Structure formats: structure tokens, C-alpha cells
Amino acid sequence: MAKNKNVLDVGVVNHIAESAEDPDWLHGRLLAVASRCFGVDIAAEGIRKLLEKGYNVALCDITSEQGENITDRFDLIICGELIEHLGNPSRLFDAARRLLVPGGSLVLTTPNPFYLGRIFRHLFNASCENVDHVTMLFASGVAELADRAGLELKSYRGIYPEPVTKKRKLFLPVKWMVQATTNNEAACESIVYECIRV
């Protein structure tokens, strides 16, 4: 999706600047294919370290007045595992409407509230949700948030966890049974949503 596009990567730090050393770092993968990639985050120390390494990044919260200082328009905005941290998710969609070119895409990933592993952990009082997560989103809610901001939910699909660890291998037969008998997304920890600026 990012190939030859002008991309805004929101949440570029990924909690810690050392993520840049990981070959699977999202921003690094975007840089490899995009024509231009600009990253923003609210993590000041992480942004400082990335700037020192020469990355095109800035300290900015696009959901606040700070975001109005960004004058570029983008073909693609990527928000990986970010929206669940926002107190007011609708502001992300409003910012995307302002920052995207017509026909541009907002792509976000977020934890799946209907993931069976999550449901079972809650049933057995073994929940391990991230304390920074303040909301869980689902497809019709994302569609409504997009519509209110002048975007349209184009597609969504589950993301299967990778790599398969030894622990996850034990549950593969259950996962395959779930995929064969139910909505495949019940076996997915996260969902990727693509919204288009109309």
C-alpha cells in the first residue's frame, strides 16, 4: 500500500526509539518502499533519538492543534496499534481528513475486541490488557467514525500473529478449527482497517 506513496507514519517511535534497530520496524519497512515517509509521535525522547539518527520525524500530536502545523498532504497515513490509546479517537479521523489527498487512505491496526484468546482470558479472569489502552473498536464503529469525518471504510481484515511461537503452536489446531467453523477474525488478535478520504 505504501509503494511509491507520500506516507505519514503516526506513532513512529513505537514506544521506544530502539525499535528502529528491529528489521521489522514499521517505519523502516515503509521507508524501503515509499517515495517519501514522514513520522510523528508524542514520545519526545524517542523522537529526539530518531532525529539524531537522521530520520525525517517530528514531535507532534496530529489530533491536537499541533497537527495543524503540518502543511503537507499525504497519499497514505499509517497508524499501527495507536488508536486504542486515544481518549478521543474521532480526532484521528478528523486529522486524517485534513491531511489526506482526495482518495488517500488512512490505514490503522487495532486490537480485535472479539479475538477468542482475549475473550477466554477475560472469562477466566486472566486478562492482560495494556493499561494504556482506553478503547476497543469494531468494524461498524470504525465505519461510523470514518463517515462522521468524511472518510469511508473501504475494507477490514484480521491480522494473524507472527511469528508462531512454541506456545502459539499448541493452539494452532484450535485456531484452525475456529477459522473453519466461524468468522476467521475470531482467531486474529488485531484488525487492519482501511478508510478512504471521499
C-alpha positions as CSV (number, residue, x, y, z in Angstrom):
1,M,0.0,0.0,0.0
2,A,2.9,2.4,0.7
3,K,4.8,1.7,-2.5
4,N,5.7,5.0,-4.3
5,K,3.4,6.9,-2.0
6,N,3.9,10.0,0.2
7,V,3.3,8.4,3.7
8,L,2.7,9.8,7.2
9,D,3.6,7.3,9.9
10,V,1.8,8.2,13.1
11,G,3.3,6.7,16.2
12,V,6.7,6.2,14.6
13,V,8.6,5.7,17.8
14,N,6.7,2.5,18.7
15,H,7.1,3.1,22.4
16,I,10.9,3.2,22.4
17,A,13.4,4.6,19.9
18,E,15.4,1.3,20.0
19,S,12.6,-0.2,17.9
20,A,14.5,1.3,14.9
21,E,17.1,-1.4,15.3
22,D,14.4,-4.1,14.6
23,P,14.4,-5.2,11.0
24,D,10.6,-5.4,11.3
25,W,10.2,-1.8,12.5
26,L,7.2,-0.5,10.6
27,H,8.8,2.9,9.8
28,G,11.8,1.1,8.3
29,R,9.6,-1.1,6.2
30,L,7.7,2.0,5.0
31,L,10.9,3.8,4.1
32,A,12.0,0.9,2.0
33,V,9.0,1.3,-0.4
34,A,7.5,4.8,0.0
35,S,8.6,7.7,-2.2
36,R,8.6,9.8,0.9
37,C,7.9,8.9,4.6
38,F,7.5,11.4,7.4
39,G,7.0,10.1,11.0
40,V,5.3,11.8,14.0
41,D,4.9,10.8,17.6
42,I,4.3,12.3,21.0
43,A,7.2,10.5,22.6
44,A,9.8,13.3,23.0
45,E,12.8,11.3,23.9
46,G,12.2,8.7,21.1
47,I,11.8,11.5,18.5
48,R,15.0,13.1,19.7
49,K,16.9,9.9,19.3
50,L,15.4,9.2,15.8
51,L,16.3,12.8,14.7
52,E,19.9,12.2,15.9
53,K,20.0,9.1,13.6
54,G,18.8,11.3,10.7
55,Y,15.2,10.2,10.4
56,N,12.6,12.6,8.9
57,V,10.4,12.7,12.1
58,A,8.8,15.4,14.3
59,L,7.4,15.7,17.8
60,C,3.7,16.2,17.0
61,D,0.2,15.1,18.1
62,I,-1.8,15.2,14.9
63,T,-5.0,15.0,16.9
64,S,-4.3,18.4,18.6
65,E,-3.7,21.9,17.4
66,Q,0.0,20.9,16.9
67,G,-1.2,18.8,13.9
68,E,-2.4,21.9,12.2
69,N,1.2,22.9,11.7
70,I,1.7,20.0,9.2
71,T,1.0,21.6,5.8
72,D,1.8,18.5,3.6
73,R,-0.9,16.3,2.3
74,F,-0.3,12.6,2.2
75,D,-1.4,9.6,0.0
76,L,-1.4,7.3,3.0
77,I,-1.5,7.7,6.7
78,I,-0.4,4.6,8.8
79,C,-1.4,4.3,12.4
80,G,-0.1,0.9,13.7
81,E,-1.7,-0.1,17.1
82,L,-2.3,3.5,18.1
83,I,-6.0,4.4,18.1
84,E,-6.8,2.3,21.1
85,H,-4.5,4.7,23.1
86,L,-6.5,7.8,22.2
87,G,-9.0,9.4,24.6
88,N,-10.9,10.8,21.6
89,P,-10.5,8.5,18.5
90,S,-12.7,10.7,16.4
91,R,-9.9,13.3,16.3
92,L,-7.7,10.9,14.5
93,F,-10.2,10.6,11.7
94,D,-10.7,14.4,11.6
95,A,-6.9,14.8,11.3
96,A,-6.8,12.2,8.5
97,R,-9.5,14.1,6.6
98,R,-7.4,17.2,6.7
99,L,-4.0,15.6,6.0
100,L,-5.0,13.2,3.2
101,V,-5.3,14.0,-0.5
102,P,-8.7,13.1,-2.0
103,G,-8.8,9.4,-2.5
104,G,-5.9,8.9,0.1
105,S,-6.1,6.2,2.7
106,L,-6.0,6.0,6.5
107,V,-4.8,2.6,7.5
108,L,-4.9,1.6,11.1
109,T,-4.5,-1.5,13.1
110,T,-6.0,-2.1,16.5
111,P,-6.7,-5.0,18.9
112,N,-9.7,-7.1,18.0
113,P,-12.2,-7.0,20.8
114,F,-13.8,-10.2,19.6
115,Y,-10.5,-12.2,19.5
116,L,-11.3,-15.5,21.2
117,G,-8.0,-15.5,23.1
118,R,-8.9,-12.2,24.6
119,I,-12.5,-13.4,25.4
120,F,-11.2,-16.6,27.1
121,R,-8.7,-14.7,29.2
122,H,-11.5,-12.4,30.4
123,L,-13.7,-15.4,31.1
124,F,-11.1,-17.0,33.3
125,N,-10.1,-13.7,35.0
126,A,-6.7,-13.7,33.4
127,S,-6.9,-10.5,31.4
128,C,-3.7,-8.9,30.4
129,E,-4.7,-5.8,28.5
130,N,-2.3,-3.0,28.1
131,V,-3.0,-0.3,30.7
132,D,-2.6,2.4,28.1
133,H,-5.5,1.1,26.1
134,V,-8.6,3.1,26.7
135,T,-10.9,1.9,23.9
136,M,-11.7,-1.1,21.8
137,L,-13.0,-0.6,18.3
138,F,-15.0,-2.8,16.0
139,A,-15.9,-2.6,12.3
140,S,-19.2,-0.8,12.5
141,G,-17.8,1.7,15.0
142,V,-14.8,2.4,12.7
143,A,-17.2,2.8,9.8
144,E,-19.2,5.4,11.8
145,L,-16.2,7.3,13.0
146,A,-14.9,7.4,9.4
147,D,-18.3,8.6,8.0
148,R,-18.6,11.4,10.5
149,A,-15.2,12.7,9.4
150,G,-15.8,12.5,5.7
151,L,-14.0,9.2,5.1
152,E,-15.3,5.8,4.1
153,L,-14.4,2.4,5.5
154,K,-13.2,0.5,2.4
155,S,-12.0,-2.8,3.9
156,Y,-11.0,-4.6,7.1
157,R,-9.5,-7.9,7.8
158,G,-7.8,-9.8,10.6
159,I,-4.1,-10.0,11.2
160,Y,-2.7,-13.3,12.4
161,P,0.1,-13.2,15.0
162,E,3.6,-13.7,13.7
163,P,5.9,-15.4,14.3
164,V,4.3,-18.6,15.5
165,T,5.9,-19.3,18.9
166,K,6.0,-22.6,20.7
167,K,3.1,-21.5,22.9
168,R,1.1,-20.5,19.9
169,K,1.8,-23.8,18.1
170,L,0.0,-25.6,20.9
171,F,-3.1,-23.6,20.0
172,L,-2.9,-23.9,16.2
173,P,-5.4,-26.8,16.0
174,V,-7.9,-24.6,17.9
175,K,-7.1,-21.7,15.7
176,W,-7.7,-23.8,12.5
177,M,-10.9,-25.1,13.9
178,V,-12.1,-21.5,14.7
179,Q,-11.1,-20.4,11.2
180,A,-13.0,-23.4,9.6
181,T,-16.2,-23.0,11.7
182,T,-16.6,-19.3,12.5
183,N,-15.7,-15.8,11.3
184,N,-11.9,-16.1,10.7
185,E,-11.3,-12.8,12.5
186,A,-12.2,-14.5,15.8
187,A,-8.7,-16.1,15.5
188,C,-7.0,-12.7,14.9
189,E,-5.5,-10.6,17.7
190,S,-5.7,-7.4,15.6
191,I,-7.7,-6.0,12.8
192,V,-6.4,-3.7,10.0
193,Y,-8.9,-1.1,8.7
194,E,-8.5,1.0,5.5
195,C,-10.5,4.2,5.3
196,I,-10.6,6.4,2.1
197,R,-10.9,10.1,2.1
198,V,-14.0,10.8,-0.1
